[in-house]
Amino acid sequence: MSALPRAPRPDALALDLACGQGRHSRELARLGYEVIAMDVSLYALEHVRRDSDGQSRSRVHPVQADVDAWPFAPQAFDLVVQVDFLDRSIFALLVTSLRPGGLLVVDTFLDAGHPNADGPSRPEFVLARNELPRSLPGLDVVRYEEHDGETARAIFVGRRR
């Protein structure tokens, strides 16, 4: 993933959605965010706890939850980061969970018309071309890129109005 933005203020809150083993959570903590590291896997969250360094350990807060039971209030986050995960049913929740001016960063798999070398290729787990800009009303597109290759990806950055 390309560079993540620095925290806009000392109490900025970020969500690392489907955080896995916390690679982005640790980076977000270093960038000054308080971080909610959410994943459905308790194993992954134990890895987040175990491998966090001193600074990120105090700023990263693991939460075991499934997106089907979205546990967050509207306008809770300054930044939501979603990498290698796709669940279209939460698109509206992603937008409403952002504070005005907050950013949504999505970097995930794209359907390029061939099976991806890494990651999923089934339509329910990959984005169609230009799907994110069309599917996230309420966000101004800051950046959108699609990359073809052995594993096709889409990168979206949107700001809540």
Steps between C-alpha positions, in 0.01 A plus 500: 500500500620845424571752773225549756418852620629638830248552777337842459500559878623319815166332576432379143344155485558246222336167425710226343216283370573129458844582637644151481829498687506878539753617243301817429393543862861538612571749221190704588611515865843627388319767298330627816158330495322316775417181309214256523640179347190297411497144377274200534800276575609479861825337379578805285426738787728305735772553242421875500535509880817291507687673217421863577797707606484728806350801325243312298409273792358797691324647192365183332181357646406155362128432461362162400185559298329401179395770256149349504466638854651844432591624848588862421307823536449745215779755455739306726812498281737742335633220280382154399750270329385183325761285325448162330140478619167562329146492637265713294230484767695743720572772242243736653631428851853584393384843385283578804776385737724782377499843655450786252833538322602146596667270251417152376793308352422175318768290332364167382465253217359589160338288230728538200335228295744229608563312827719692743834338575466595869174553681147428387360498148132421571271795415364536853852563632641727229401844380366576156669777306411844644276339760623692805458854364143409399415314822604747767271803482581760760871481427702725276758298307850612600675221309394200298726258317460161340804283441498202267752223526519147632304627798280795410428761768291810555608781732241751616534801728184696573421790733167531680314820420 
